[in-house]
Every structure is written in C-alpha cells, then in structure tokens.
Amino acid sequence: MKLDLNSAQTTRYLQVYDYYKELITAGRLAGGTKMPSIRRCAQQLGLSRTTIETAYLCLAADGYIISRPQSGYYVTGRAVRKASDTIAESPHDTSKNKILYNFTSNNVDADSFDFSLWRRYIKSTLRQDGRMLTYGEPQGEYELREVICKYVLNKRNAVCRPENIVIGAGSQALMNILCPLIKKRKNVCFHDSRFAQGIVIFEDYGFSLVKNKEEADILYMTPSHMTSLGDVMNVEKRLSMLKECAENNRLIIEDDYDNEFRYFSKPIPCLQGLAGGENVVYLSTFSKLLLPSIRLSFMILPDALLPFYEKKKALYNQTASKSEQLALCQFLRDGHLESQIRKLKRLYTNKAKALSSELERAFGRCASTYMGESVFLVHLKINCKMSGTQLRDKAQSRGLSVFAFGGKEEEGCAHIALSCCEVPITDFPDAAALLRELVTQEG
C-alpha cells in the first residue's frame, strides 16, 4: 500500500491509520518495533501533530500499537497475518517436499575436513599484522599463484606461469573477469545445459547460447565430469576436440572440477595441458577438496588473453579473502592437500561401499549395484516397471533425491545413481528401505 495524502477518498488520519495497519499486518513492522514519534511523523508527512496523534490512537485502540509512558508507541505484534495469507506461494517452494536424504548434493561430509588444522593456518595468517593492513592483489596473492602453478603442473599436466593464474571467490567471479576479455566471440555452447550459474553470466554479457557446438565460438566443457554420473572424457576424444577447435578457431573453457576423485583410473591430463596452454581457459576450485564455504577458485588464461587482462586487472577488486589465500598457500606448501585428497578418497570410498551394501540388502536379487568412476557415486539398476526418471520424481516427492540415468535404459529396469557425500552413513538403511518401498508400491 502507498500513502497518498492527496487523495480525497478518505480523511488524512484514516489514510495514515490504514498505511501503518497494512505495514503491521503484513509483518513489515515487526512486534516490538518503535513507531516514529508523533512530532517526527508529522514532520515527515507534512501533516499536523493532531492528525498523526488521532491515527496513532486509532491504531492503539485496535491493538496494533501500544503506548509506553515516557517512551512512545510500539508495535504489539499480535495482529500480524500468517505468511500464507500475505505471500503467494513460490513455485520453487520445496517446503512441502522437504528433502530428508539428499543423494544429489554437492555438499561435503561433516568428517571430511580437519577444522582445527585450518584454524591454525588462519590464526597464523592473522598474526601477520602488516600484510593484513593492505588490500589483496587483484590477480591473487603471487605466492599462492606460484604454489598453484606447481600443483597443476604436477597433478594436471597444465602449462602455465604464475602470471597466467587469476584467483577469485568461485567460478562465477572468474567468469565475470573472463567474459569481457572474449567479448569479440558471440556464441557459446555449454556441454552441461543445467549449469545455470555459468549460463546466466554469459547471457548477462550478451553472448548467445547455442546447442550445436559447430555453431559456437566458445565451448564450455567439463571433461572430468561429463555427466551428473561422473563420466570422464577419454584422451582420444580430448585430442580430437582440441584439433577440431584449433582448426575452427573455437575457444575452450575447461571447468576441471572433481578431477581428483577417480576409482578405476588416474586423472587424465587436462585439455589445457594437452593443448600446450593455447586456446584453452582452465578453471578449477578448492571448494570440494576443502569446504564449500572456502570460496577459492582459480583460472589459467592463455598467453593470447594476457595483454587484454593486464590492461584491466588494476580495475578489478579481488573477491577472495586475502587471509584465506595466504592460509591456503601455506597449507599447500606443507603438503596437506595431498593428505586431504587421500583422506577424502578413503572416506567417500568407504561410504560408497556402505551405501552399496545397504542397497543390496534392501533389494536383494531385484537389483544390482556398482561403483561409478567418481568416488562419490553408486549406481543402482532395479528390475521394475518404472524408468529411472519416474523413480527419481517419485522419490523426490517422498523426500529422497537421486540422479536419473541420462542414457538409454534397459526395458523393465530403472537406472539411478546416488551420491554418498552429504548423507550420513547412519541414514543409509532408512533411505534404502524408503527406496525399496517406493519400488514395491509400483509392483
């Protein structure tokens, strides 16, 4: 409601009364909130004190506000409407279908990270008083870029110098830097069309999204995680794509998340390394290795884009915390990332095996399980009338979230996958029993 004092439909004190009544009943003035003083309200609205006082007395008489001696008027809070009466139900409201067992989550297990160790590094960083008094480098702290450079060279066969690396608080922040550098290219094709967080950035910068990669100037690829089920692009396909893109002058953006977690094979060299550092922008993050709340990601720019970035980098503020950058730098130097990766592989491998055992116990001969390439995923094939998509949707309605297999399914078989990251092991039996119940209901 807007306060229109020029309206002749009703008296002014009633307009003031209706205005504050609407704010109170809608919950925009919470219980206990002090009302503007009569004098101040009169000055703000350009009305007489008598008009305001009359409106306040009416509000008090109806129980919306109360007068406190020597203090003023306060909202009582007794007349606030229920949220359901004032706010239309959002189409994205999932409160009715609250997820109890989230087997599609990107969050991490509560036991996956040594908080006490990280606190020591943060405290050590904060003792560097002089460094904490200055802003961070726009491109990221140089010593951290040096350490990252050695890490990606040894682990991902990347080709770069510290000068090629840009640090930011998450991939979106880095894409906001990248998009202006490649603005001459017009069309982008995302291998994973569900990556809304990346797509929206490119749309905001005026890029056109195309489905056919032959029409694209830019390919956004996730070769270490080609599908939600963790499939990996093999070396032959990587080399073929690099050759094709070089011939057609297409830029590749390689998002290399989850490359460290593999069951059956060692990580395949990244596209950036196979291309010799040319025509590929490399993105990666430490969020899954450490904590999602530690927003530290990095981008490796090819030499061809560096002159454009050098002209602008002083105008960009660093989005990642300086203290976290310095803490991570020492964390990496001391070799803790290696031990962290080994710890995570053990943890999630054991969880995946435990989940697989519970599913086998629940379904018996009616289903089969196997580990996916990613250490997080367990595949489940169930002999039933439903498809994987139908089972996924039905499970979602009962508070259990799973992945549906994206490929062609066998007839009479539902193929789903479950990520063991977030759900505690103690919840596996109940989740497996619920899934079995849903399948049994459909015969």
C-alpha positions, -999 to 999 in steps of 0.1 A, spaced: 0 0 0 12 35 -8 4 66 13 -14 91 -10 -22 122 11 -36 140 -20 -65 115 -23 -99 129 -14 -115 95 -9 -109 95 29 -97 117 57 -59 120 62 -58 105 97 -75 74 83 -50 72 54 -22 73 80 -41 46 100 -45 23 70 -9 28 59 6 17 93 -21 -10 97 -10 -26 64 27 -25 73 19 -41 107 -4 -68 95 19 -77 66 48 -82 91 69 -54 76 68 -37 110 77 -64 135 64 -67 170 84 -45 194 93 -20 167 92 16 179 69 38 159 81 72 147 73 99 173 42 119 167 64 150 161 88 133 137 60 115 118 41 149 114 73 165 100 80 136 76 44 136 62 38 173 63 7 169 85 -4 183 118 5 166 151 -32 163 158 -37 142 126 -9 118 135 -20 115 171 -55 107 161 -42 80 137 -20 65 165 -49 65 190 -70 45 165 -41 20 159 -37 16 197 -75 12 202 -75 -17 176 -45 -34 193 -19 -27 166 3 -5 187 7 3 224 18 34 242 46 32 268 49 61 292 79 84 286 90 62 256 65 63 228 44 39 207 55 3 199 41 -23 175 23 -51 196 29 -79 171 -4 -95 179 -21 -86 146 5 -99 121 -10 -120 94 2 -155 87 28 -156 59 5 -178 38 -21 -150 39 2 -123 26 28 -140 4 18 -161 -26 33 -195 -26 65 -196 -46 67 -220 -75 101 -230 -62 89 -236 -26 100 -271 -16 88 -269 20 60 -294 12 86 -319 -2 114 -314 23 144 -334 13 154 -359 40 180 -378 21 199 -358 -4 218 -381 -27 224 -354 -53 241 -329 -30 274 -311 -37 279 -305 0 306 -325 19 306 -349 47 309 -335 82 340 -356 88 358 -347 56 377 -317 69 401 -310 98 387 -277 111 413 -274 139 442 -277 113 426 -250 91 421 -227 122 458 -229 129 466 -217 94 441 -189 96 454 -178 130 490 -179 117 479 -157 88 462 -132 110 493 -127 131 510 -112 100 497 -77 110 514 -58 83 500 -79 55 465 -77 69 466 -39 67 467 -38 29 443 -49 1 450 -81 -17 465 -82 -52 437 -80 -79 451 -111 -96 455 -130 -63 485 -133 -39 516 -140 -60 530 -167 -37 497 -186 -38 498 -184 -76 533 -199 -75 521 -228 -54 491 -234 -76 513 -233 -107 534 -261 -93 504 -281 -82 486 -280 -116 518 -288 -134 525 -319 -113 489 -331 -110 471 -320 -141 500 -315 -166 489 -279 -171 512 -255 -189 514 -221 -172 533 -195 -152 521 -176 -121 513 -147 -144 487 -168 -162 467 -176 -130 439 -154 -117 423 -162 -83 387 -154 -73 359 -163 -50 343 -190 -71 339 -197 -108 312 -171 -113 335 -143 -101 362 -155 -125 338 -157 -154 329 -121 -148 365 -113 -155 368 -136 -184 337 -126 -204 349 -90 -212 382 -105 -224 365 -127 -250 336 -103 -260 345 -105 -297 332 -141 -297 295 -142 -299 282 -177 -294 288 -202 -265 278 -238 -262 276 -254 -228 282 -291 -227 261 -293 -195 230 -272 -202 220 -275 -165 249 -253 -154 226 -223 -148 252 -204 -127 276 -202 -156 250 -197 -183 235 -166 -167 269 -149 -166 274 -153 -204 238 -142 -210 243 -111 -189 273 -102 -211 253 -106 -243 265 -140 -255 241 -162 -274 236 -197 -262 237 -224 -290 231 -261 -286 252 -272 -316 289 -269 -309 296 -264 -346 278 -230 -344 298 -219 -313 328 -196 -309 332 -209 -273 328 -244 -259 323 -247 -221 334 -282 -212 337 -303 -181 358 -332 -194 364 -347 -159 327 -347 -152 308 -351 -185 275 -361 -169 259 -359 -135 270 -396 -131 307 -386 -132 317 -399 -167 351 -388 -179 362 -378 -214 389 -401 -226 422 -389 -241 413 -398 -277 382 -376 -276 401 -348 -259 427 -347 -286 401 -349 -313 382 -320 -298 413 -299 -294 422 -304 -330 387 -296 -343 386 -264 -321 420 -253 -333 410 -257 -369 378 -237 -364 393 -211 -340 370 -221 -311 380 -212 -276 376 -239 -250 367 -231 -214 377 -262 -193 359 -265 -160 380 -292 -143 360 -298 -111 362 -331 -93 392 -343 -114 409 -357 -83 383 -383 -74 385 -414 -95 380 -451 -87 395 -470 -116 420 -447 -133 444 -419 -127 433 -384 -136 436 -378 -174 458 -348 -184 437 -317 -187 427 -302 -221 448 -271 -212 480 -292 -209 472 -313 -240 468 -281 -259 501 -267 -247 484 -239 -229 469 -224 -261 433 -217 -269 420 -232 -236 410 -213 -204 413 -235 -174 390 -232 -143 392 -252 -111 384 -248 -74 394 -260 -40 359 -259 -26 352 -297 -29 387 -306 -16 384 -283 14 350 -268 22 323 -253 0 324 -222 23 360 -216 14 354 -199 -19 388 -201 -36 389 -209 -73 415 -201 -100 416 -195 -137 445 -201 -161 445 -176 -190 463 -185 -223 491 -161 -232 469 -147 -260 444 -132 -235 470 -119 -210 476 -85 -227 438 -78 -225 437 -88 -189 468 -68 -180 452 -36 -192 422 -41 -169 433 -60 -139 441 -30 -117 404 -20 -121 392 -53 -106 389 -58 -69 400 -92 -55 369 -112 -44 387 -139 -25 397 -133 11 434 -124 15 437 -142 48 423 -174 32 446 -171 2 477 -169 25 464 -197 47 458 -219 17 493 -211 3 510 -224 35 485 -253 36 496 -264 1 533 -258 8 532 -281 39 517 -309 18 483 -311 34 464 -311 2 478 -344 -8 469 -359 26 434 -343 23 428 -359 -11 438 -393 3 416 -388 33 386 -379 11 391 -408 -12 391 -432 18 361 -416 34 339 -415 3 351 -449 -9 340 -464 24 307 -445 23 300 -456 -12 307 -493 -3 284 -490 28 257 -474 6 261 -502 -20 258 -528 8 226 -513 22 210 -511 -13 219 -547 -20 205 -558 14 172 -538 7 167 -551 -29 184 -585 -29 182 -601 -63 158 -575 -77 186 -550 -83 223 -547 -89 248 -520 -78 282 -509 -90 306 -480 -83 307 -452 -107 340 -437 -120 336 -409 -94 343 -419 -58 311 -403 -48 286 -423 -68 268 -456 -65 248 -468 -95 216 -488 -89 198 -508 -115 163 -521 -103 141 -545 -121 107 -527 -121 81 -511 -143 93 -476 -137 120 -458 -156 148 -441 -138 132 -407 -143 99 -418 -129 116 -433 -99 136 -402 -93 104 -380 -94 85 -403 -71 115 -404 -47 117 -366 -47 80 -364 -36 89 -385 -6 120 -366 4 147 -387 -13 167 -370 -40 187 -392 -66 201 -389 -101 183 -405 -130 205 -421 -156 207 -399 -187 213 -426 -213 191 -452 -229 178 -476 -202 171 -513 -205 134 -521 -207 119 -531 -173 149 -515 -155 152 -482 -136 188 -469 -135 196 -443 -109 227 -431 -91 232 -418 -56 260 -396 -43 272 -405 -8 287 -371 0 263 -354 23 240 -381 38 255 -397 70 261 -435 69 236 -439 98 208 -428 74 217 -453 47 194 -481 60 163 -459 63 170 -443 28 174 -477 12 142 -490 29 123 -460 16 135 -465 -19 125 -502 -18 91 -492 -5 86 -469 -35 96 -496 -60 74 -522 -42 43 -499 -45 47 -499 -83 49 -537 -84 
